[in-house]
Amino acid sequence: MGERLVVSGGLALDSRGEKAADLLIGDGIIQAIGDPGSFSGLGLTVDASDALVMPGFVDIQVHFRTPGGEESEDITSGAAGAALGGVTACVMMPNTIPTIDHPAIVLEVLELGRGSPCDIHTSASITVGRAGEELVDIAALHGVGVNVFTDDGTVVDDPNLMKRALAASHALPGIVVSQHAEHSAMVEGGVINEGPVSERLGLKGRPSEAEVVIVDRDIELARQTGGRYHVLHMSTSAATQLVRDAKSAGVQVTAEVTPQHLILTEDDVERLGTSGKMNPPLRTASDVAGLRAGVFDGTIDAIATDHAPHSPASKAMPLAVAPPGMLGVETMASVIWSELVAPGLMTPQRFIALLSSAPARIAGLEDHGRIIDVGEPANIAVFDPHRRWVINPNHLQSKSENTPWPDKEVTGRVRHTICMGDLVVHAESLT
């Protein structure tokens, strides 16, 4: 652990509310909370004046491309961007080369993440090699610290395999089965959302019904097994309603949405080019409205970025063949604050729930997303809600540049990040 820190002059904000308070941090925890000025001279001063002192953010869907895709991103570059975005914990996805489907690979990845300015965790695939044919050894993977299982990038089409995975999540504590919900046959060859834009561009579309079919099926399997089911990067209003109804019926289902699906539509693909291509694709304005309603009423539990870097060369390909994916971990908090909180559409407390406490709970990250209180782990983002800045793809930490927010002016920026008591970002710079 580093030296003692005094977070001074800020407004402490968590799910319980807000109050002006200084924090004394040492040995990885919040050691004391007092009135402004209470801890002067007791440690390195971290200036939080005119800023909000929040629980650190948690991104439960990132692709740091390790192992096998380090030309686009690696844990070092990904964690650096996460820290600058106030993210104190990430969950990596397993669609790597090789697939993260064995305890030895999990341990290797976790070892590479040690010492990062962000707490690195990884998911594991549901099926061996993400081939959709044979379940991984879920118990063995859980034994080395995996809580999240997903074949992200592809769907588990076989309902019997998915049912067995969900049954395992019921039998083992803390496990959640996460699904990339797009029916394979329905989206085969599809490039962007099926609709007017795909027709105009002469591209095969990916229909919204492909998501609805899988979410509906999996909710029923979760009901039958009592398992924990999580919908990755939900993109449609219709799937949101299915989740809403399932929650009302007592099914153990949670869902996440990306910033881009809350803000952008299929019409933005022509402006963004290949940086506007992702799976599931950007949908319609009606879907955006439905997703926002789900965020506001609690149907959607978390915001996660699906941070998916791709090298500039690969994204320079034609839209039909360029890989899908967008950057997001470094800009998530600023974009959501700017678009939803600053205009008064969302409360700061809901912002914390979506970006911190709920994702930490879904992924079983016990040291993150907690309240600001004495004895709690010191995972903290100091966020300046008034700071205006312009997102420049060339200035982000990622090795790639495929942000959906090029040259976008946003309001709100992380000033400092404290991860497990260490000051990893100070005055908007990595320490």
N, C-alpha and C positions, 0 to 999 in steps of 0.2 A: 504494500500500500504506500501511496505517496504521502506528502506532508499534509498537515491539517489545513482545511479550507474554511474560510468564513464567507458564506454567500450573503452579501450585504445589500440592503436597500430595496429588496424586491417584494412582490406580492405573492405569497405562497398560495398556490391554487391546486386543489385536488377535488375529488368527487364530493367532498363535504362542504366545499365553499372556498372562500378566500380570506386572507388576512395579511396585513403587513407584518413581516417577521424576518429575522436573520437566522441562518442555519450555521451551526458548527459541525463540521464533518471531519471524522477521523476514523481510522481502522475500518474503512469501508462502510460505515454506517452514519446516520444522522445522530450525533451525540447529544445535541441540545438545540432547542429552538427558543429564541428570545426576542425581546423588543429590538427595534432598529438600534444598532450601536452596541448591543450587549456584549459582543465578542471581539471588540476592537483589539488588535494586536495579538490575538491568540492563534492566528494562522494566516496563510496567504489570502488576501482579499479578492473575492470574485465579485465584481461589480454587477449587481442586478437592479440598479436604479432604473425606474420606469419600465421594468420588465416583469414577466410572470415566471415564477419558479414552479415548475410542473414535474410530475413523474416523467421519466424518460420515455420516449416513444418506442414502440415495439412493432417491427415489420415481420409478419409471419409468412411472407412469400417473396423471397429474393432468389435470384440466380447469380451466384458469384462465380459460376463456370469452373469450379474446381471440384473434381479433376477433369482435365481434358480440353477445356475451352479457354485457357488462360490468355489467349491472344485478345479476347474480348473483355475479360474481367478476371480478377483473381480475388482471393480473400483480402489481400492487402488493400487493393484499390476499392473494393466494395465496402469494406469496413470503414475506410477513411471517409467515403461519401456518406455512409450511414451516420457516423459520429457527427459530421458537419451538419447533418439534418436533424440532430437531436435524438437519433435512434440509439438506444443503449442495448438492444437485443434484436437479433435477426434469426430467422429460420430459413436455411437454404433448402432449395428444392433438389430432388434426386436425379433429375434428367440430365446427367453428366456422362462423361466417357471415361471409365465405365460407370454404369448406373450405381447409385448408392443403394445397394440392396444386400449388403453383407456387413456383419459387425466389424470386420477388419477395415473396411473402407470408411465406415463411420468414425472409428477411432483415428484413422489417418487424417481425415478432414478436421476433426475436432482438435487434433494436435497442431495442425497448420493454423488454426484460428486462435490458439493461445497467444496472449499478449497483444491482441488486436484492440483498437480503441472502441470496440463494440463487442458485446458478448455473443459469440458465434455458436449457433446450434444448427443441427441439420435434421431434415426429415429423412425418411427412407421410402423406397417404392413399395407399393402394395404387391406387385407381382415381380418375379425374377426377371431382371433385364427390362422391366416395363413392357414385357411381351404379351401380357394378358393371358398367360396360360397356366402359371403355377404361382401359388402364394409364396411370399418370402417367409422366413422364420420370424414371425412377428414377436414371439416371446424373446428370442435371442437378441433381436435388435432393440427391443424395449429394455433389455438388461444392460445395454451399453448407452442408454440415455435417450433413445428415440421415442418421442411421444406422438409425432405426426407421421402418418403414412399416406402417400399419394403417388399415383403414376403421372403426376402433372405433365402436361404436354400432350398426353393421350388419356382417353377415358378407359375405365375398366368396363368393357362392353358386356362381359359374361356376368349375368345376374347371380349365378351360383358362387362365383369367386367373390363378388362384392358382398354377398350375404355372409360368407364365411369370414371375410375381413371384419365386417361389422359385428359379427358374433364375438370375434376375438377382442374387439374394442370394449365389449360389454364385460368380458371375463378378466381383462387386465386393467389395472387402475391407470387413469391419466391418458389413455390412448384415444386419439381421434382419427377417423378415416376421412380424408379430404379428397374431393373429386373434381377433376377438370370436366365439367359437365357439358360435353358436346358429343352426341351420338356419332360414332365414327363413319358409318355409311352415309349419314345425312350430310356430313360436311366434307366428305372426300373430294379433294380437288378444289375446295372452296378457298377463296382468297380474302374477301371482305364480306361485310354483312350483305345478305341477299335482299336486294331492294333496288330503288331507282339509281343509286350510285353505281352498284355493280353492273346493272344493265347498261348504263351510259358508258362505262369504261370497258364493256365487253368482257367482264370477268365473272367466273362462276362464284356464286355467293354461298355463304354459310348461314343457313336459316336459323332464326331465333327458336323455332320449334325443336331444333336439335338439343338445345339446352333444357327446354321445358320437359321433354320426354325423359331425359336422364334424371333430372331433379325429382320428378314425380315418382319414377321407379325407385330411386334410392331412398326417398322418404318412406316409402312403403316397406322397404327392406329394413330400414332403421326401426320402424315401428314393430316389425315382426321380431327382431333380434334384441331390441333394447340397446342397440349400439349407439355410439356417438358419431354423427355424420356432420361434415362441414363442407359447404359449397365454396369452392375457390372462385375468385373473381367473377361473381355473378353479374350478368350483363343484361337481363331482361326483366321487364315489369311483370310478365306472367310467372316467371320462376320466383320472383319476390313474393307474389301472392301465395304460391304454393308453400313457401317457407313460413309465411305469416299464419296460414291455416294449420300447418303442421305444429307450430309452436303452441297454438291455441289448443290443439288436441293432445299436447303433452309429449310429443316426439322430441328426442334429443337431437335437435338440429340447430346448427349455427351457420352463418353466412358472412362472407366478406365482399367488399366491392373496392375497385381501384379508383384513385382520383380521376383517371381519364374516363372511366365509364360514368362518373358522376358529372362530368363537365363537357366532354366532347361527343360528337355524333359522327355518323358515317359521312356526313358532308365535309368533315374536317380532313378526311383522307386525301382528297384532291389537293388541299393546301399543304399538308404535311408530307405527302409522298410516302415512302416506305417507313418513315418514322411514325406514320399513322396506322401501320398494320400491326395487329396483334390478334391472338386467339385467347378467348373468344373476341370477335371483332367489335369495334365501336358500333353501336346500334343507332336507334332513332331518338328523336327528341321525346317521344312518348315513353320510351324505355328509360331515358335519363330522369324524367319526371317520376316514374314509378320507383326507380332506385332511390332517388332522393326522399321520396315519401317513406320508403323502408328504412332509410338511415334516420330520419327524424322520429319515426314512431317506435324504433327499437327492433324492428323485424331483422334488419341487417346489423350484425353485432360489431363488425370491425372494418376498418379501412386498411388494406394492404396493397403494396405497390405492384406486385408481379414484376419487380425490377429485372428487366431482361436485356442486358447489353448485347450488342452485336457489332462487330468491327465495321468501321466505315466502308471497307471494301465490300463486305457482304451486303450491307444495306444500300450500296450503290447499284445493285442489280435491279432489273425491272420489278414492278410491284408484284407480278404474278409469281415470281420465283424468290424474291427476297425473304429472308427469315422473319417470322413475326416476333414482335417484342418492342418494349419501350423502357427507357430509364425511369427511375422514380424515387429511389430511396433518399436521395439527398434533398429533394424538393417537396416531398410529400406534405410536411407540416405547413410550409409556406403557402403551397397551392390551396390546401383545404382551408387554412385560416383566411386567406385572401378571398376565396370564392364563396365560402359559406359562413364563417364566423364574423368577419369584418362587416359584411352587409346586414348582419343580424338574423340570418336564417338559422343559425345553430348557436347554442350556448357554449361558452368555454368549457363547462363541465361535460357536455356531450362530446365535445372535441377530445377531451382527455379519455373518456370512455372508449371512443372509437379507435384512437391511435395508441392507447397505452393499456388501460386496465383490462378491457375485453380481449384484445389479442393475446396478452400475456396469459390470461385465464384459459383461453382456448388451447394454447400450445403448452400449457403446464409449466410456464416459466415463473417459478414461485418468487424469485428475487426482483421481479420487474412489475411495473404497473401498479405499484403499491401507493398508499397515501404518504403524504409528507408528514412524518411524525418521528418522535424520538425512538431510536432503536431500529428503525427501518433501514433496509439497504439503500445506500446513497447512489441511486440511479436517477439522474435529474437532468432535465433540459431547462435552461434559462432562455426564455423566448421573449424577444422584443416585438410586441404586437404592432408597433408603429413603423418599424423599419421597412422602408421601400427599397426594392432592388430589382434588377433585371436578370433573368435566367439566361446565361450565356453557355451554350453547349461546350465551348472550348475551355471554360473555367471550372467545369465540374470535375470531380475526382475520378470519375469512371474512365477506363481506357477507351470507352466508346462514346458516341455523340448523339445517339438516337433518342433524344428527349422529345416528348410531345409538346414541350413548352418553350421552343426557341424564341428568344427575345421577348418573352412575356414579362411584364412588370407585375410584381406581386407585393403584397403588404404582409409583413411579419417575417422574422428571421431568427434562427437560433443564434444566440450570442455565445453561450458556453454550454458544454456538455460534460457531465460528471458520470463516469461509468464505474460502478463498484468502488466509489470513493476517490477515483483518480480523475483529475482534471484533464480530459483528453481533447477538448476544444476550448480555447481561451480567446475571447474577443474575435470570434469568427475564424480562428485559425487553429489548425491542428497543433498540439503541443509536441 
